[in-house]
C-alpha cells in the first residue's frame, strides 16, 4: 500500500512537472509567434511605405486624346501641391512635358487655341516659374511638331512630320537627324546622357522598334526586335521602354534594355491585365509610371511610384477620374 502511494505521488509530481513544461512551452511558442508577427508586420510596413522624393513632376491630364482637352500640370513633391500651367497662354492640348537638365526650362507640345488638327502641333519652351509666355519654337511652319525632349540646356530634339529634328532655343535654327518623312516614321526621341546618341521608335504600331542614332544621323542601330516604343534613358547603358506582354496580350509592359549586354528585362511591377506605361525615372531604383484601371473600377490612367526591384507601386495624391500620363521628373 505504501509502495502504491509513493508511485501515485511520483506520478502526480511527474504530471505536474509535465504540465508546467507544457505551459512554459506554449508560452514560449506564443511569445515567439508574437515576435515573428511583429517583425513580419514591421517588414510589411516598411515594404509598403512609399519612398520620399523632392523636386517637381510635370504631367498632363485629359479625358481622351481626341478630345483636345489635355492640360499640363506641375506637382511639387516637397509641398505636395499641384499647379495648373498655362491658364492664360492660349495654347490647347498641352502634353508631353520635359525639363532641361538644369530644371530651368520646360518643353512641351501643344496647339494654338482653337486649332485642333494635326499640322497645328508646335513645340514650346517655357522658363519654369516665370510669368513669361512660352516660346513657340516651330511657329508658322504648318508641320506636325511633336515629342520634344531636351538634349542639353539649349537644344531640343523632336519629331516633325515623321522625321527627327533638333531646334536651338537661342535662334530657333532647326537641323535634321533623319530626312525620310512619313515613308519610315521616326518618333519619341530621347537623348542618351553623356553621349551623342538618340533613342527613338522607328515604325508604327506592331511594326515599331527601338533604335539608336547619332545626332548627325549616322550609326542608325536597331536595338529591339519586337513591337516596342517610348524609350527613356535611365542610367549608364540602360534605358526603359514599353512593349506588349505578348503577341496575343497587348497590355503595355515596362522593360529595361542594357546596351552593353544586349539584355532586356521585364520589371516586376508590371501586370498582365492592365497597361503599365510612360516610365519616368526618379532615381536608379524608382520611377513614376501610368497604370490603367487602378482607381476604382474605371479604365483610365493614373500616376504611381513603382519600385524596379519589387512589385510595389504607390499612387500619387494627384489622380482623378481623368487620365494622368506623360510624367517627367526633375530634382530641382
One Martini backbone bead per residue (centre of mass of N, CA, C, O) as a GRO file, in nm:
protein
  332
    1UNK     BB    1   0.057   0.062  -0.021
    2UNK     BB    2   0.305   0.251   0.001
    3UNK     BB    3   0.404   0.202  -0.290
    4UNK     BB    4   0.154   0.315  -0.430
    5UNK     BB    5   0.171   0.598  -0.305
    6UNK     BB    6   0.443   0.674  -0.425
    7UNK     BB    7   0.362   0.637  -0.724
    8UNK     BB    8   0.137   0.848  -0.715
    9UNK     BB    9   0.312   1.089  -0.638
   10UNK     BB   10   0.506   1.067  -0.875
   11UNK     BB   11   0.292   1.101  -1.095
   12UNK     BB   12   0.195   1.376  -1.007
   13UNK     BB   13   0.468   1.519  -1.035
   14UNK     BB   14   0.507   1.453  -1.333
   15UNK     BB   15   0.249   1.587  -1.433
   16UNK     BB   16   0.315   1.866  -1.324
   17UNK     BB   17   0.580   1.903  -1.479
   18UNK     BB   18   0.460   1.864  -1.761
   19UNK     BB   19   0.257   2.093  -1.739
   20UNK     BB   20   0.465   2.318  -1.700
   21UNK     BB   21   0.621   2.267  -1.961
   22UNK     BB   22   0.378   2.312  -2.146
   23UNK     BB   23   0.321   2.601  -2.061
   24UNK     BB   24   0.601   2.714  -2.134
   25UNK     BB   25   0.594   2.629  -2.431
   26UNK     BB   26   0.342   2.790  -2.509
   27UNK     BB   27   0.454   3.066  -2.426
   28UNK     BB   28   0.697   3.056  -2.616
   29UNK     BB   29   0.537   3.023  -2.878
   30UNK     BB   30   0.369   3.279  -2.845
   31UNK     BB   31   0.608   3.475  -2.830
   32UNK     BB   32   0.729   3.395  -3.104
   33UNK     BB   33   0.481   3.474  -3.272
   34UNK     BB   34   0.482   3.770  -3.191
   35UNK     BB   35   0.763   3.835  -3.299
   36UNK     BB   36   0.712   3.748  -3.591
   37UNK     BB   37   0.469   3.934  -3.637
   38UNK     BB   38   0.614   4.198  -3.584
   39UNK     BB   39   0.835   4.173  -3.806
   40UNK     BB   40   0.637   4.131  -4.037
   41UNK     BB   41   0.490   4.401  -4.004
   42UNK     BB   42   0.741   4.574  -4.031
   43UNK     BB   43   0.813   4.480  -4.314
   44UNK     BB   44   0.544   4.553  -4.450
   45UNK     BB   45   0.556   4.853  -4.379
   46UNK     BB   46   0.819   4.909  -4.527
   47UNK     BB   47   0.728   4.796  -4.809
   48UNK     BB   48   0.462   5.006  -4.810
   49UNK     BB   49   0.653   5.248  -4.817
   50UNK     BB   50   0.696   5.531  -4.960
   51UNK     BB   51   0.911   5.711  -5.110
   52UNK     BB   52   1.110   6.002  -5.090
   53UNK     BB   53   1.065   6.318  -5.262
   54UNK     BB   54   1.199   6.576  -5.460
   55UNK     BB   55   1.068   6.821  -5.647
   56UNK     BB   56   0.943   6.776  -5.991
   57UNK     BB   57   0.631   6.714  -6.177
   58UNK     BB   58   0.534   6.647  -6.499
   59UNK     BB   59   0.196   6.650  -6.646
   60UNK     BB   60  -0.093   6.508  -6.799
   61UNK     BB   61  -0.455   6.584  -6.863
   62UNK     BB   62  -0.732   6.376  -6.987
   63UNK     BB   63  -1.009   6.228  -7.134
   64UNK     BB   64  -0.902   6.244  -7.443
   65UNK     BB   65  -0.709   6.275  -7.709
   66UNK     BB   66  -0.959   6.365  -7.912
   67UNK     BB   67  -1.062   6.620  -7.720
   68UNK     BB   68  -0.857   6.858  -7.676
   69UNK     BB   69  -0.806   6.868  -7.319
   70UNK     BB   70  -0.519   6.903  -7.244
   71UNK     BB   71  -0.324   6.941  -6.941
   72UNK     BB   72  -0.074   7.108  -6.754
   73UNK     BB   73   0.141   6.993  -6.478
   74UNK     BB   74   0.262   7.063  -6.141
   75UNK     BB   75   0.444   6.863  -5.904
   76UNK     BB   76   0.523   6.897  -5.557
   77UNK     BB   77   0.683   6.695  -5.341
   78UNK     BB   78   0.723   6.878  -5.090
   79UNK     BB   79   0.415   7.018  -5.087
   80UNK     BB   80   0.189   6.867  -5.259
   81UNK     BB   81   0.149   7.052  -5.511
   82UNK     BB   82  -0.081   7.149  -5.773
   83UNK     BB   83  -0.019   7.301  -6.101
   84UNK     BB   84  -0.158   7.490  -6.338
   85UNK     BB   85  -0.078   7.540  -6.671
   86UNK     BB   86  -0.172   7.794  -6.896
   87UNK     BB   87  -0.444   7.964  -6.856
   88UNK     BB   88  -0.310   8.229  -7.047
   89UNK     BB   89  -0.168   8.105  -7.328
   90UNK     BB   90  -0.337   7.996  -7.575
   91UNK     BB   91  -0.306   7.673  -7.527
   92UNK     BB   92  -0.371   7.358  -7.649
   93UNK     BB   93  -0.313   7.035  -7.568
   94UNK     BB   94  -0.105   6.990  -7.348
   95UNK     BB   95   0.207   6.789  -7.363
   96UNK     BB   96   0.493   6.627  -7.299
   97UNK     BB   97   0.685   6.705  -7.074
   98UNK     BB   98   1.031   6.859  -7.043
   99UNK     BB   99   1.324   6.895  -6.881
  100UNK     BB  100   1.592   7.041  -6.826
  101UNK     BB  101   1.879   6.952  -6.668
  102UNK     BB  102   1.848   7.226  -6.472
  103UNK     BB  103   1.520   7.290  -6.449
  104UNK     BB  104   1.451   7.584  -6.606
  105UNK     BB  105   1.307   7.421  -6.837
  106UNK     BB  106   1.011   7.371  -7.051
  107UNK     BB  107   0.888   7.129  -7.266
  108UNK     BB  108   0.624   7.116  -7.526
  109UNK     BB  109   0.309   7.030  -7.661
  110UNK     BB  110   0.090   7.217  -7.895
  111UNK     BB  111  -0.189   7.438  -7.963
  112UNK     BB  112  -0.351   7.673  -8.081
  113UNK     BB  113  -0.625   7.815  -8.012
  114UNK     BB  114  -0.859   7.606  -8.192
  115UNK     BB  115  -0.626   7.418  -8.337
  116UNK     BB  116  -0.768   7.099  -8.413
  117UNK     BB  117  -0.490   6.976  -8.570
  118UNK     BB  118  -0.209   6.817  -8.666
  119UNK     BB  119  -0.043   7.070  -8.810
  120UNK     BB  120  -0.058   7.249  -8.526
  121UNK     BB  121   0.173   7.142  -8.401
  122UNK     BB  122   0.395   7.246  -8.133
  123UNK     BB  123   0.698   7.374  -7.993
  124UNK     BB  124   0.782   7.447  -7.655
  125UNK     BB  125   0.916   7.706  -7.420
  126UNK     BB  126   0.955   7.733  -7.055
  127UNK     BB  127   1.012   7.929  -6.782
  128UNK     BB  128   1.032   7.824  -6.480
  129UNK     BB  129   0.813   8.029  -6.280
  130UNK     BB  130   0.724   8.226  -6.482
  131UNK     BB  131   0.532   8.497  -6.654
  132UNK     BB  132   0.608   8.402  -6.914
  133UNK     BB  133   0.571   8.315  -7.221
  134UNK     BB  134   0.597   8.086  -7.434
  135UNK     BB  135   0.801   7.949  -7.680
  136UNK     BB  136   0.768   7.922  -8.025
  137UNK     BB  137   0.980   7.707  -8.216
  138UNK     BB  138   0.748   7.632  -8.473
  139UNK     BB  139   0.622   7.872  -8.598
  140UNK     BB  140   0.443   7.861  -8.909
  141UNK     BB  141   0.508   7.562  -9.062
  142UNK     BB  142   0.275   7.350  -9.097
  143UNK     BB  143   0.369   7.125  -8.889
  144UNK     BB  144   0.428   6.824  -8.716
  145UNK     BB  145   0.508   6.896  -8.375
  146UNK     BB  146   0.675   6.660  -8.155
  147UNK     BB  147   0.826   6.510  -7.890
  148UNK     BB  148   0.991   6.678  -7.677
  149UNK     BB  149   1.357   6.694  -7.597
  150UNK     BB  150   1.620   6.746  -7.406
  151UNK     BB  151   1.966   6.749  -7.453
  152UNK     BB  152   2.005   7.030  -7.329
  153UNK     BB  153   1.980   7.370  -7.232
  154UNK     BB  154   1.927   7.444  -7.573
  155UNK     BB  155   1.837   7.163  -7.692
  156UNK     BB  156   1.584   7.008  -7.911
  157UNK     BB  157   1.420   6.711  -7.965
  158UNK     BB  158   1.204   6.611  -8.246
  159UNK     BB  159   0.902   6.569  -8.421
  160UNK     BB  160   0.871   6.603  -8.794
  161UNK     BB  161   0.692   6.456  -9.012
  162UNK     BB  162   0.853   6.172  -8.920
  163UNK     BB  163   1.101   6.328  -8.810
  164UNK     BB  164   1.418   6.422  -8.687
  165UNK     BB  165   1.482   6.711  -8.480
  166UNK     BB  166   1.678   7.017  -8.412
  167UNK     BB  167   1.644   7.281  -8.168
  168UNK     BB  168   1.726   7.613  -8.097
  169UNK     BB  169   1.652   7.852  -7.863
  170UNK     BB  170   1.817   8.105  -7.954
  171UNK     BB  171   1.728   8.082  -8.300
  172UNK     BB  172   1.550   7.830  -8.414
  173UNK     BB  173   1.730   7.633  -8.533
  174UNK     BB  174   1.711   7.364  -8.779
  175UNK     BB  175   1.796   7.018  -8.771
  176UNK     BB  176   1.869   6.707  -8.918
  177UNK     BB  177   1.855   6.352  -8.866
  178UNK     BB  178   1.610   6.291  -9.048
  179UNK     BB  179   1.474   6.247  -9.422
  180UNK     BB  180   1.194   6.040  -9.482
  181UNK     BB  181   0.950   6.096  -9.341
  182UNK     BB  182   0.663   5.885  -9.370
  183UNK     BB  183   0.795   5.629  -9.479
  184UNK     BB  184   0.964   5.642  -9.193
  185UNK     BB  185   0.877   5.653  -8.878
  186UNK     BB  186   0.993   5.894  -8.639
  187UNK     BB  187   0.988   5.872  -8.273
  188UNK     BB  188   1.036   5.937  -7.948
  189UNK     BB  189   1.276   6.096  -7.855
  190UNK     BB  190   1.593   6.017  -7.662
  191UNK     BB  191   1.852   6.109  -7.483
  192UNK     BB  192   2.177   6.011  -7.417
  193UNK     BB  193   2.367   6.057  -7.168
  194UNK     BB  194   2.694   6.146  -7.253
  195UNK     BB  195   2.602   6.154  -7.556
  196UNK     BB  196   2.504   6.145  -7.920
  197UNK     BB  197   2.263   5.970  -7.861
  198UNK     BB  198   1.943   5.850  -7.993
  199UNK     BB  199   1.643   5.754  -7.896
  200UNK     BB  200   1.390   5.557  -8.083
  201UNK     BB  201   1.100   5.516  -8.287
  202UNK     BB  202   1.045   5.279  -8.548
  203UNK     BB  203   0.756   5.306  -8.659
  204UNK     BB  204   0.427   5.142  -8.622
  205UNK     BB  205   0.300   4.977  -8.390
  206UNK     BB  206   0.388   4.653  -8.463
  207UNK     BB  207   0.652   4.797  -8.623
  208UNK     BB  208   0.784   4.894  -8.374
  209UNK     BB  209   1.120   5.013  -8.293
  210UNK     BB  210   1.423   5.033  -8.130
  211UNK     BB  211   1.658   5.300  -8.167
  212UNK     BB  212   1.980   5.430  -8.257
  213UNK     BB  213   2.120   5.770  -8.300
  214UNK     BB  214   2.291   6.010  -8.422
  215UNK     BB  215   2.277   6.352  -8.447
  216UNK     BB  216   2.391   6.325  -8.754
  217UNK     BB  217   2.255   6.027  -8.860
  218UNK     BB  218   2.433   5.816  -8.761
  219UNK     BB  219   2.424   5.502  -8.645
  220UNK     BB  220   2.173   5.319  -8.719
  221UNK     BB  221   2.029   5.116  -8.451
  222UNK     BB  222   1.899   4.821  -8.366
  223UNK     BB  223   1.751   4.693  -8.041
  224UNK     BB  224   1.471   4.577  -8.120
  225UNK     BB  225   1.238   4.278  -8.219
  226UNK     BB  226   0.978   4.419  -8.099
  227UNK     BB  227   0.710   4.568  -8.013
  228UNK     BB  228   0.816   4.913  -7.954
  229UNK     BB  229   0.839   5.198  -7.718
  230UNK     BB  230   0.920   5.461  -7.524
  231UNK     BB  231   1.208   5.571  -7.475
  232UNK     BB  232   1.418   5.586  -7.162
  233UNK     BB  233   1.661   5.708  -7.011
  234UNK     BB  234   1.837   5.606  -6.709
  235UNK     BB  235   2.134   5.438  -6.682
  236UNK     BB  236   2.402   5.441  -6.837
  237UNK     BB  237   2.323   5.159  -7.053
  238UNK     BB  238   2.020   5.218  -6.969
  239UNK     BB  239   1.675   5.157  -7.073
  240UNK     BB  240   1.347   5.236  -7.118
  241UNK     BB  241   1.046   5.052  -7.221
  242UNK     BB  242   0.768   4.968  -7.438
  243UNK     BB  243   0.557   4.670  -7.439
  244UNK     BB  244   0.422   4.391  -7.498
  245UNK     BB  245   0.364   4.094  -7.354
  246UNK     BB  246   0.228   3.986  -7.628
  247UNK     BB  247   0.079   3.900  -7.923
  248UNK     BB  248  -0.202   3.836  -7.737
  249UNK     BB  249  -0.095   4.069  -7.525
  250UNK     BB  250  -0.145   4.433  -7.528
  251UNK     BB  251  -0.018   4.503  -7.267
  252UNK     BB  252   0.163   4.719  -7.119
  253UNK     BB  253   0.525   4.714  -7.070
  254UNK     BB  254   0.813   4.743  -6.864
  255UNK     BB  255   1.145   4.775  -6.978
  256UNK     BB  256   1.494   4.680  -6.977
  257UNK     BB  257   1.790   4.801  -7.151
  258UNK     BB  258   2.121   4.681  -7.234
  259UNK     BB  259   2.371   4.795  -7.446
  260UNK     BB  260   2.617   4.613  -7.343
  261UNK     BB  261   2.447   4.316  -7.326
  262UNK     BB  262   2.157   4.295  -7.476
  263UNK     BB  263   1.958   4.303  -7.237
  264UNK     BB  264   1.622   4.210  -7.133
  265UNK     BB  265   1.380   4.336  -6.879
  266UNK     BB  266   1.120   4.265  -6.678
  267UNK     BB  267   0.939   4.432  -6.458
  268UNK     BB  268   0.775   4.344  -6.148
  269UNK     BB  269   0.520   4.564  -6.163
  270UNK     BB  270   0.381   4.431  -6.371
  271UNK     BB  271   0.083   4.365  -6.566
  272UNK     BB  272  -0.137   4.142  -6.755
  273UNK     BB  273  -0.428   4.332  -6.715
  274UNK     BB  274  -0.264   4.604  -6.745
  275UNK     BB  275  -0.137   4.904  -6.810
  276UNK     BB  276   0.222   4.992  -6.834
  277UNK     BB  277   0.335   5.330  -6.854
  278UNK     BB  278   0.534   5.597  -6.883
  279UNK     BB  279   0.832   5.624  -6.790
  280UNK     BB  280   0.983   5.805  -6.490
  281UNK     BB  281   1.260   5.872  -6.353
  282UNK     BB  282   1.392   5.927  -6.015
  283UNK     BB  283   1.610   5.695  -6.009
  284UNK     BB  284   1.787   5.385  -5.985
  285UNK     BB  285   1.486   5.253  -5.889
  286UNK     BB  286   1.269   5.468  -5.935
  287UNK     BB  287   0.933   5.538  -6.075
  288UNK     BB  288   0.706   5.679  -6.292
  289UNK     BB  289   0.374   5.561  -6.370
  290UNK     BB  290   0.115   5.443  -6.588
  291UNK     BB  291  -0.194   5.317  -6.474
  292UNK     BB  292  -0.454   5.104  -6.555
  293UNK     BB  293  -0.735   5.052  -6.356
  294UNK     BB  294  -0.676   5.146  -6.030
  295UNK     BB  295  -0.925   5.341  -5.996
  296UNK     BB  296  -1.137   5.155  -5.917
  297UNK     BB  297  -1.336   5.073  -6.222
  298UNK     BB  298  -1.171   5.219  -6.409
  299UNK     BB  299  -0.965   5.265  -6.725
  300UNK     BB  300  -0.773   5.469  -6.650
  301UNK     BB  301  -0.502   5.681  -6.585
  302UNK     BB  302  -0.236   5.663  -6.337
  303UNK     BB  303  -0.009   5.771  -6.090
  304UNK     BB  304   0.301   5.600  -6.001
  305UNK     BB  305   0.513   5.451  -5.784
  306UNK     BB  306   0.793   5.241  -5.878
  307UNK     BB  307   0.960   4.930  -5.816
  308UNK     BB  308   1.225   4.766  -5.978
  309UNK     BB  309   1.258   4.532  -5.725
  310UNK     BB  310   0.937   4.511  -5.729
  311UNK     BB  311   0.570   4.518  -5.691
  312UNK     BB  312   0.569   4.803  -5.593
  313UNK     BB  313   0.302   5.049  -5.559
  314UNK     BB  314   0.224   5.415  -5.555
  315UNK     BB  315   0.003   5.653  -5.528
  316UNK     BB  316  -0.060   5.958  -5.624
  317UNK     BB  317  -0.215   6.271  -5.498
  318UNK     BB  318  -0.343   6.335  -5.829
  319UNK     BB  319  -0.574   6.160  -5.894
  320UNK     BB  320  -0.839   6.104  -6.130
  321UNK     BB  321  -1.096   6.052  -6.367
  322UNK     BB  322  -0.875   6.106  -6.538
  323UNK     BB  323  -0.587   6.119  -6.736
  324UNK     BB  324  -0.255   6.029  -6.633
  325UNK     BB  325   0.041   6.145  -6.811
  326UNK     BB  326   0.360   6.212  -6.912
  327UNK     BB  327   0.595   6.199  -6.714
  328UNK     BB  328   0.841   6.424  -6.544
  329UNK     BB  329   1.160   6.464  -6.372
  330UNK     BB  330   1.292   6.695  -6.121
  331UNK     BB  331   1.510   6.786  -5.851
  332UNK     BB  332   1.457   7.122  -5.872
   0.00000   0.00000   0.00000
